[in-house]
Amino acid sequence: MKNLWKSINFILVLLIVVTAGYLLIFSPEKFMGKERNEEELIKNVRQNAVSPALAALNRPVNRQGDLMDPNAVPGANNYGPAYNNQSAPSDTQGTDSAKPAVGWQVDPKDMFWTVNPDNSTTTQTTPSAVNAALLEKILQEGHWIGLEAVPLTPQLAQANGIPQNVTGVLIDEVTLLAAASGIYAGDVISAVNDVPVSDLHSFKAATAAIAMKNEAVVTVYRKNGDIKIPVKSSEALGVAQMEAAPMIFSTSRSPHGYYGPCDKCHSISKSAKNTSTLGMDAGDALPIPPPSIKWGTPCPHRNRGLCTNCHKII
């Protein structure tokens, strides 16, 4: 009987050792209590992406779009409260379809502004507050498809032989797609896809309407008439990017006549350093310290004045 118990104990110990060895070799994370490694996590994420019901803990899944409103309106933001930055309405609130949705929305009447119907008092952190300050600046130039456009002032129109009744933005430089499409410097853009252009603001709005398209028709005034130029690209044409006048210091002297308050065009630096302009730009003559020279060395250049004004004599 004693030998029988010894045999049973030996068999039990052997089974425990074999089981532990198997787990240690083939499934160490379960045996050692470690977290799953990165490969296992990636594998599970991929599996959940294929079968989302497994990741939802048996929660019913709408495969046409999770959290989609059953009363969805085509073309609207039809996702539920989790996607609209709002809390779900309670049963006591009712379902008034005329009530505007909570959260920031794009105002269809003005592409540069957003509206907040339910939180209109919160203006200091809104995109509208930022845009309001930016839109007050007088724009200096715009860039689109490789061209640079500037406001068509009466002075520029007269200097370039453009009739005073022509409106639009003046192209002063063309490269890349603009040049390849046949647009010339000196042309005046009067419309983009038949959307009239009268200044840089309307030019930006006209390009925004076809930003996601890869082709458009640009109407320009050239010499004595309008020309429609088709523009085709392998990429989206994008929105024209605007620039205003560079930042200046409060003590800067005006390089031009009086055009009104300086901050209508420029932003004013709040520190002793102008953070908006690179000190030395591409194309500038980079300053190179003149080398030291020995006394009696022949002059390496023509007479430019006293040597010690530039060089150190050694």
Contacts in CASP RR format, 6 or more apart in sequence:
PFRMAT RR
TARGET T0000
AUTHOR 0000-0000-0000
METHOD contacts of the structure
MODEL  1
MKNLWKSINFILVLLIVVTAGYLLIFSPEKFMGKERNEEELIKNVRQNAV
SPALAALNRPVNRQGDLMDPNAVPGANNYGPAYNNQSAPSDTQGTDSAKP
AVGWQVDPKDMFWTVNPDNSTTTQTTPSAVNAALLEKILQEGHWIGLEAV
PLTPQLAQANGIPQNVTGVLIDEVTLLAAASGIYAGDVISAVNDVPVSDL
HSFKAATAAIAMKNEAVVTVYRKNGDIKIPVKSSEALGVAQMEAAPMIFS
TSRSPHGYYGPCDKCHSISKSAKNTSTLGMDAGDALPIPPPSIKWGTPCP
HRNRGLCTNCHKII
20 31 0 8 1.000
21 31 0 8 1.000
23 30 0 8 1.000
23 31 0 8 1.000
24 31 0 8 1.000
24 32 0 8 1.000
28 34 0 8 1.000
29 35 0 8 1.000
29 36 0 8 1.000
29 37 0 8 1.000
29 40 0 8 1.000
36 44 0 8 1.000
47 54 0 8 1.000
48 54 0 8 1.000
48 55 0 8 1.000
52 61 0 8 1.000
52 63 0 8 1.000
52 66 0 8 1.000
53 59 0 8 1.000
53 61 0 8 1.000
62 68 0 8 1.000
67 79 0 8 1.000
67 80 0 8 1.000
67 82 0 8 1.000
67 83 0 8 1.000
68 78 0 8 1.000
68 79 0 8 1.000
68 80 0 8 1.000
69 78 0 8 1.000
69 79 0 8 1.000
69 80 0 8 1.000
72 78 0 8 1.000
77 83 0 8 1.000
77 84 0 8 1.000
77 101 0 8 1.000
80 88 0 8 1.000
81 87 0 8 1.000
81 88 0 8 1.000
81 89 0 8 1.000
84 101 0 8 1.000
84 102 0 8 1.000
84 103 0 8 1.000
85 102 0 8 1.000
85 103 0 8 1.000
85 104 0 8 1.000
86 101 0 8 1.000
86 102 0 8 1.000
86 103 0 8 1.000
89 95 0 8 1.000
100 117 0 8 1.000
100 118 0 8 1.000
101 117 0 8 1.000
102 117 0 8 1.000
102 118 0 8 1.000
102 119 0 8 1.000
103 116 0 8 1.000
103 117 0 8 1.000
103 118 0 8 1.000
103 119 0 8 1.000
104 114 0 8 1.000
104 115 0 8 1.000
104 116 0 8 1.000
104 126 0 8 1.000
104 127 0 8 1.000
105 114 0 8 1.000
105 115 0 8 1.000
105 116 0 8 1.000
105 117 0 8 1.000
106 114 0 8 1.000
107 113 0 8 1.000
107 114 0 8 1.000
107 115 0 8 1.000
111 205 0 8 1.000
111 208 0 8 1.000
112 131 0 8 1.000
112 135 0 8 1.000
113 128 0 8 1.000
113 131 0 8 1.000
114 126 0 8 1.000
114 127 0 8 1.000
114 128 0 8 1.000
115 128 0 8 1.000
116 122 0 8 1.000
116 126 0 8 1.000
116 128 0 8 1.000
123 129 0 8 1.000
135 201 0 8 1.000
136 264 0 8 1.000
137 244 0 8 1.000
137 245 0 8 1.000
137 264 0 8 1.000
137 265 0 8 1.000
137 267 0 8 1.000
138 244 0 8 1.000
138 245 0 8 1.000
138 264 0 8 1.000
138 265 0 8 1.000
139 151 0 8 1.000
139 199 0 8 1.000
139 200 0 8 1.000
139 201 0 8 1.000
139 242 0 8 1.000
139 243 0 8 1.000
139 244 0 8 1.000
140 150 0 8 1.000
140 151 0 8 1.000
140 243 0 8 1.000
140 244 0 8 1.000
140 245 0 8 1.000
140 265 0 8 1.000
141 148 0 8 1.000
141 149 0 8 1.000
141 150 0 8 1.000
141 172 0 8 1.000
141 200 0 8 1.000
141 242 0 8 1.000
141 243 0 8 1.000
142 148 0 8 1.000
142 149 0 8 1.000
142 150 0 8 1.000
142 169 0 8 1.000
142 200 0 8 1.000
142 203 0 8 1.000
142 204 0 8 1.000
142 240 0 8 1.000
142 241 0 8 1.000
142 242 0 8 1.000
142 243 0 8 1.000
143 149 0 8 1.000
143 240 0 8 1.000
143 241 0 8 1.000
143 243 0 8 1.000
144 178 0 8 1.000
144 203 0 8 1.000
144 207 0 8 1.000
144 237 0 8 1.000
144 238 0 8 1.000
144 239 0 8 1.000
144 240 0 8 1.000
144 241 0 8 1.000
145 176 0 8 1.000
145 177 0 8 1.000
145 178 0 8 1.000
145 181 0 8 1.000
145 231 0 8 1.000
145 233 0 8 1.000
145 237 0 8 1.000
146 174 0 8 1.000
146 175 0 8 1.000
146 176 0 8 1.000
146 177 0 8 1.000
146 178 0 8 1.000
146 179 0 8 1.000
147 171 0 8 1.000
147 173 0 8 1.000
147 174 0 8 1.000
147 175 0 8 1.000
147 178 0 8 1.000
147 179 0 8 1.000
147 183 0 8 1.000
148 171 0 8 1.000
148 172 0 8 1.000
148 173 0 8 1.000
148 174 0 8 1.000
149 169 0 8 1.000
149 170 0 8 1.000
149 171 0 8 1.000
149 172 0 8 1.000
149 189 0 8 1.000
149 200 0 8 1.000
149 203 0 8 1.000
149 240 0 8 1.000
150 156 0 8 1.000
150 169 0 8 1.000
150 170 0 8 1.000
150 172 0 8 1.000
150 200 0 8 1.000
151 169 0 8 1.000
151 170 0 8 1.000
151 199 0 8 1.000
151 200 0 8 1.000
152 162 0 8 1.000
152 166 0 8 1.000
152 167 0 8 1.000
152 168 0 8 1.000
152 169 0 8 1.000
152 170 0 8 1.000
152 188 0 8 1.000
154 164 0 8 1.000
156 162 0 8 1.000
156 170 0 8 1.000
157 163 0 8 1.000
157 164 0 8 1.000
157 166 0 8 1.000
157 170 0 8 1.000
158 164 0 8 1.000
160 170 0 8 1.000
160 186 0 8 1.000
162 170 0 8 1.000
162 188 0 8 1.000
162 221 0 8 1.000
166 188 0 8 1.000
166 190 0 8 1.000
166 221 0 8 1.000
167 188 0 8 1.000
167 190 0 8 1.000
167 197 0 8 1.000
167 198 0 8 1.000
168 188 0 8 1.000
168 189 0 8 1.000
168 190 0 8 1.000
168 197 0 8 1.000
168 198 0 8 1.000
168 199 0 8 1.000
168 203 0 8 1.000
168 221 0 8 1.000
169 188 0 8 1.000
169 189 0 8 1.000
169 197 0 8 1.000
169 199 0 8 1.000
169 200 0 8 1.000
169 203 0 8 1.000
170 186 0 8 1.000
170 187 0 8 1.000
170 188 0 8 1.000
171 178 0 8 1.000
171 183 0 8 1.000
171 184 0 8 1.000
171 185 0 8 1.000
171 186 0 8 1.000
171 187 0 8 1.000
171 188 0 8 1.000
171 189 0 8 1.000
171 220 0 8 1.000
172 185 0 8 1.000
172 186 0 8 1.000
173 185 0 8 1.000
174 182 0 8 1.000
174 183 0 8 1.000
174 184 0 8 1.000
174 185 0 8 1.000
177 231 0 8 1.000
177 233 0 8 1.000
178 231 0 8 1.000
181 218 0 8 1.000
181 229 0 8 1.000
181 230 0 8 1.000
181 231 0 8 1.000
181 232 0 8 1.000
182 229 0 8 1.000
183 218 0 8 1.000
183 220 0 8 1.000
183 229 0 8 1.000
183 231 0 8 1.000
184 222 0 8 1.000
186 222 0 8 1.000
187 220 0 8 1.000
187 221 0 8 1.000
187 222 0 8 1.000
187 227 0 8 1.000
188 220 0 8 1.000
188 221 0 8 1.000
188 222 0 8 1.000
189 197 0 8 1.000
189 203 0 8 1.000
189 218 0 8 1.000
189 219 0 8 1.000
189 220 0 8 1.000
190 196 0 8 1.000
190 197 0 8 1.000
190 219 0 8 1.000
190 220 0 8 1.000
190 221 0 8 1.000
190 226 0 8 1.000
191 197 0 8 1.000
191 206 0 8 1.000
191 218 0 8 1.000
191 219 0 8 1.000
192 203 0 8 1.000
192 206 0 8 1.000
192 207 0 8 1.000
192 209 0 8 1.000
192 210 0 8 1.000
192 216 0 8 1.000
192 217 0 8 1.000
192 218 0 8 1.000
192 219 0 8 1.000
193 206 0 8 1.000
193 209 0 8 1.000
193 210 0 8 1.000
193 216 0 8 1.000
193 217 0 8 1.000
194 217 0 8 1.000
194 219 0 8 1.000
195 202 0 8 1.000
195 205 0 8 1.000
195 206 0 8 1.000
195 209 0 8 1.000
196 202 0 8 1.000
196 206 0 8 1.000
197 203 0 8 1.000
197 206 0 8 1.000
200 240 0 8 1.000
200 242 0 8 1.000
203 240 0 8 1.000
204 239 0 8 1.000
204 240 0 8 1.000
204 242 0 8 1.000
207 237 0 8 1.000
207 238 0 8 1.000
207 239 0 8 1.000
207 240 0 8 1.000
208 239 0 8 1.000
208 240 0 8 1.000
210 216 0 8 1.000
210 237 0 8 1.000
210 238 0 8 1.000
211 236 0 8 1.000
211 237 0 8 1.000
211 238 0 8 1.000
211 239 0 8 1.000
212 236 0 8 1.000
212 238 0 8 1.000
213 236 0 8 1.000
213 237 0 8 1.000
214 232 0 8 1.000
214 233 0 8 1.000
214 234 0 8 1.000
214 235 0 8 1.000
214 236 0 8 1.000
214 237 0 8 1.000
215 230 0 8 1.000
215 231 0 8 1.000
215 232 0 8 1.000
215 233 0 8 1.000
215 237 0 8 1.000
216 230 0 8 1.000
216 231 0 8 1.000
216 237 0 8 1.000
217 228 0 8 1.000
217 229 0 8 1.000
217 230 0 8 1.000
217 231 0 8 1.000
218 228 0 8 1.000
218 229 0 8 1.000
218 230 0 8 1.000
218 231 0 8 1.000
219 226 0 8 1.000
219 227 0 8 1.000
219 228 0 8 1.000
219 229 0 8 1.000
220 226 0 8 1.000
220 227 0 8 1.000
220 229 0 8 1.000
221 227 0 8 1.000
231 237 0 8 1.000
244 265 0 8 1.000
244 266 0 8 1.000
244 267 0 8 1.000
245 265 0 8 1.000
245 266 0 8 1.000
246 266 0 8 1.000
246 276 0 8 1.000
246 277 0 8 1.000
247 266 0 8 1.000
247 267 0 8 1.000
247 268 0 8 1.000
247 269 0 8 1.000
247 274 0 8 1.000
247 275 0 8 1.000
247 276 0 8 1.000
247 277 0 8 1.000
248 262 0 8 1.000
248 266 0 8 1.000
248 267 0 8 1.000
248 268 0 8 1.000
248 269 0 8 1.000
248 274 0 8 1.000
249 268 0 8 1.000
249 269 0 8 1.000
249 274 0 8 1.000
250 268 0 8 1.000
250 269 0 8 1.000
254 262 0 8 1.000
259 265 0 8 1.000
262 268 0 8 1.000
267 276 0 8 1.000
269 275 0 8 1.000
269 276 0 8 1.000
280 286 0 8 1.000
280 287 0 8 1.000
290 310 0 8 1.000
290 311 0 8 1.000
291 311 0 8 1.000
292 311 0 8 1.000
292 312 0 8 1.000
292 313 0 8 1.000
292 314 0 8 1.000
293 300 0 8 1.000
293 307 0 8 1.000
293 311 0 8 1.000
293 312 0 8 1.000
293 313 0 8 1.000
293 314 0 8 1.000
294 313 0 8 1.000
294 314 0 8 1.000
295 313 0 8 1.000
295 314 0 8 1.000
299 307 0 8 1.000
304 310 0 8 1.000
307 313 0 8 1.000
END
